[in-house]
Amino acid sequence: MKRSNELRSLILAALFAGLDIVCTRLLPAYYLPPGTFLVRVGLQFLVFALAGWTLGPGWAMGAAMVSDVVGVLINPTGTGQFFPGYTLTAGLSGLAYGLILHKRAPAFWRAVLSVAVHMLLIALPLTSLWFQMQGTYPTFQASFRLALLWRAALVLPYALVLTALQKALNRPVGRL
């Protein structure tokens, strides 16, 4: 029985990794707020959150990291080169979603918490650090300040989408 659960988790993790690649590389919307840098708004957070919710922290972390590496190989974005910092960021985001959401009923406050942890405590500081290390921005503070407002602004809309999708999928996911 345990072996079939592991196989099921592996198959679902691969599906989530594939969905993440599609959502990140093919379906993002870009927005250029005045005085900032290009902002990518997409569904990647949703894939990480659903992986964490259905599979748990370890599988979500693995799926997020695999999708980042495979995504760079298939369709590089940004500098076009693999950078392990972004893989770490993706993995930590999957881990956080899994720790907060796994085996818990859909709740708006939990969605807000998970998205806020992902956007403000993981992605914002780490991406700012990676931008500074890669020379995209001269200082960590410059990148952090530019991204703080738009990342904070996306927490509530992302949490609403996540909650709605969790409620819609609550019964089907419970049977997996």
C-alpha positions as CSV (number, residue, x, y, z in Angstrom):
1,M,0.0,0.0,0.0
2,K,2.8,2.4,0.9
3,R,4.4,1.8,-2.5
4,S,1.3,2.8,-4.4
5,N,1.0,6.0,-2.3
6,E,4.6,6.9,-3.2
7,L,3.9,6.2,-6.9
8,R,0.8,8.4,-6.7
9,S,2.8,11.2,-5.1
10,L,5.6,10.9,-7.7
11,I,3.1,11.1,-10.5
12,L,1.3,14.1,-9.0
13,A,4.6,15.8,-8.3
14,A,5.6,15.3,-12.0
15,L,2.2,16.7,-13.1
16,F,2.6,19.8,-10.8
17,A,6.2,20.3,-12.1
18,G,4.8,20.2,-15.7
19,L,2.0,22.6,-14.8
20,D,4.6,25.0,-13.1
21,I,6.7,25.0,-16.3
22,V,3.6,25.9,-18.4
23,C,2.4,28.6,-15.9
24,T,5.9,30.1,-15.5
25,R,7.2,30.0,-19.0
26,L,4.2,30.2,-21.3
27,L,1.3,31.9,-19.4
28,P,2.7,34.8,-17.4
29,A,1.4,38.3,-17.7
30,Y,4.0,41.1,-17.5
31,Y,3.4,44.5,-16.0
32,L,5.7,47.5,-15.8
33,P,4.7,49.7,-12.9
34,P,6.1,53.2,-13.2
35,G,9.6,53.6,-11.6
36,T,10.1,49.8,-11.1
37,F,11.1,46.8,-13.0
38,L,9.1,44.3,-15.0
39,V,6.7,42.4,-12.8
40,R,5.6,38.9,-13.7
41,V,2.1,38.0,-12.6
42,G,1.1,34.5,-13.1
43,L,-0.2,31.3,-11.8
44,Q,3.1,29.8,-10.5
45,F,2.1,30.4,-6.9
46,L,-1.0,28.4,-7.4
47,V,0.8,25.4,-8.7
48,F,3.2,25.5,-5.7
49,A,0.2,26.0,-3.3
50,L,-1.8,23.1,-4.8
51,A,1.3,20.8,-4.7
52,G,1.8,21.7,-1.0
53,W,-1.8,21.3,-0.2
54,T,-2.2,17.9,-1.9
55,L,1.3,16.3,-1.5
56,G,2.8,17.9,1.5
57,P,6.0,19.9,2.1
58,G,8.6,17.5,0.8
59,W,6.9,16.6,-2.4
60,A,6.0,20.2,-3.1
61,M,9.6,21.3,-2.5
62,G,10.9,18.6,-4.9
63,A,8.3,19.4,-7.6
64,A,9.1,23.1,-7.4
65,M,12.9,22.5,-7.6
66,V,12.6,20.0,-10.5
67,S,10.3,22.4,-12.4
68,D,12.8,25.2,-12.1
69,V,15.7,23.2,-13.4
70,V,13.7,21.5,-16.2
71,G,12.1,24.9,-17.1
72,V,15.5,26.5,-17.5
73,L,16.5,23.7,-19.8
74,I,13.4,23.9,-21.9
75,N,12.8,27.6,-22.0
76,P,15.2,29.9,-20.2
77,T,14.0,33.2,-19.0
78,G,15.9,36.2,-17.7
79,T,19.6,35.8,-18.3
80,G,19.0,32.4,-20.0
81,Q,21.3,30.6,-17.6
82,F,20.7,28.3,-14.7
83,F,21.1,30.0,-11.3
84,P,20.7,27.8,-8.3
85,G,19.4,30.6,-6.1
86,Y,16.1,30.6,-8.0
87,T,15.8,26.8,-7.6
88,L,16.3,27.3,-3.8
89,T,13.7,30.0,-3.8
90,A,11.2,27.7,-5.6
91,G,11.9,24.8,-3.3
92,L,11.5,26.9,-0.2
93,S,8.2,28.3,-1.5
94,G,6.9,24.7,-2.1
95,L,8.0,23.7,1.3
96,A,6.3,26.7,2.9
97,Y,3.0,26.0,1.1
98,G,3.2,22.4,2.1
99,L,3.8,23.2,5.8
100,I,1.0,25.7,6.0
101,L,-1.7,24.0,3.7
102,H,-1.1,20.2,3.7
103,K,-4.1,18.2,5.0
104,R,-5.9,21.3,6.1
105,A,-9.4,22.5,5.1
106,P,-9.5,25.6,2.8
107,A,-9.5,28.8,4.8
108,F,-8.9,32.3,3.5
109,W,-6.7,33.3,6.5
110,R,-4.5,30.2,5.8
111,A,-4.3,31.2,2.1
112,V,-3.3,34.7,3.0
113,L,-0.6,33.4,5.4
114,S,0.8,30.9,2.9
115,V,0.9,33.5,0.0
116,A,2.4,36.2,2.3
117,V,5.1,33.8,3.5
118,H,5.9,32.9,-0.1
119,M,5.8,36.4,-1.5
120,L,7.2,38.5,1.4
121,L,9.4,36.2,3.5
122,I,10.9,33.9,0.8
123,A,10.6,35.3,-2.7
124,L,11.1,39.0,-1.9
125,P,14.3,38.8,0.1
126,L,15.9,35.9,-1.8
127,T,15.1,37.3,-5.3
128,S,16.4,40.7,-4.2
129,L,19.6,39.0,-3.1
130,W,19.9,37.0,-6.4
131,F,19.3,40.2,-8.4
132,Q,22.1,41.9,-6.5
133,M,24.5,38.9,-6.9
134,Q,23.8,38.8,-10.6
135,G,24.3,42.5,-11.0
136,T,20.7,43.3,-12.0
137,Y,20.5,45.9,-9.3
138,P,23.5,47.5,-7.6
139,T,22.2,46.9,-4.0
140,F,19.9,44.5,-2.2
141,Q,17.9,47.5,-0.8
142,A,17.2,48.9,-4.3
143,S,15.7,45.7,-5.5
144,F,13.9,45.0,-2.2
145,R,12.2,48.4,-2.1
146,L,11.1,48.2,-5.8
147,A,9.6,44.8,-5.3
148,L,8.0,45.2,-1.9
149,L,5.0,47.2,-2.9
150,W,3.9,45.0,-5.8
151,R,4.5,41.8,-4.0
152,A,2.5,43.0,-1.0
153,A,-0.3,44.1,-3.4
154,L,-0.5,40.6,-4.9
155,V,-1.0,38.8,-1.6
156,L,-4.7,39.3,-1.2
157,P,-5.7,38.7,-4.9
158,Y,-3.5,35.6,-4.9
159,A,-5.1,34.4,-1.6
160,L,-8.6,34.9,-3.0
161,V,-7.8,32.8,-6.1
162,L,-6.1,30.1,-4.0
163,T,-9.1,29.9,-1.5
164,A,-11.6,29.7,-4.4
165,L,-9.7,27.0,-6.1
166,Q,-9.2,25.0,-2.9
167,K,-12.9,25.1,-2.1
168,A,-13.7,24.0,-5.7
169,L,-11.3,21.1,-5.5
170,N,-11.8,20.2,-1.9
171,R,-13.9,17.1,-2.6
172,P,-11.9,15.8,-5.7
173,V,-8.5,16.3,-3.9
174,G,-9.8,14.6,-0.8
175,R,-10.3,11.4,-2.8
176,L,-6.7,11.4,-4.2
